[in-house]
Amino acid sequence: MLSSPNEDRAVRITTRREREALVLSVSGDLDIDSVPPLGLALSSAAGDGSGPVVVDLSGVGFADSTTVNVLLQGHTALGDRLRLAAPSPFMQRLIGMIGLDSALPVLPSVDDAINAVLPSGPSS
């Protein structure tokens, strides 16, 4: 049986509870056709619980602008609860290139993201 060359890049999202956090481990290539499950997982997390929501990006090989949009929508829904963790080399370049780390916390590991005490935004 032959496997498709794209099978190894299919998007997989696994969720687990680790301490007080919900960890979403994402792997594969994220684009307009494959990113909706991540959006659904973030929307679901917004209504479920109060702890950190960590998106583990270590397995992401590619992401496009729709992925960035989904992450920003997740930030709108989750606020400071959302943390990006362990970005793959591709994601590190993308995050740095567009300045996503100025809008969302990006931490080097899942443990760092779970343990992070993030500064509160400016008070009004």
Secondary structure, DSSP 8 states (H G I E B T S, - for coil): ----TTGGG--EEEEEEETTEEEEEEEEEE-TTT-HHHHHHHHHHHTS-SS-EEEEEEEEEEE-HHHHHHHHHHHHHHGGGEEEES--HHHHHHHHHHTGGGTS-EESSHHHHHH---------
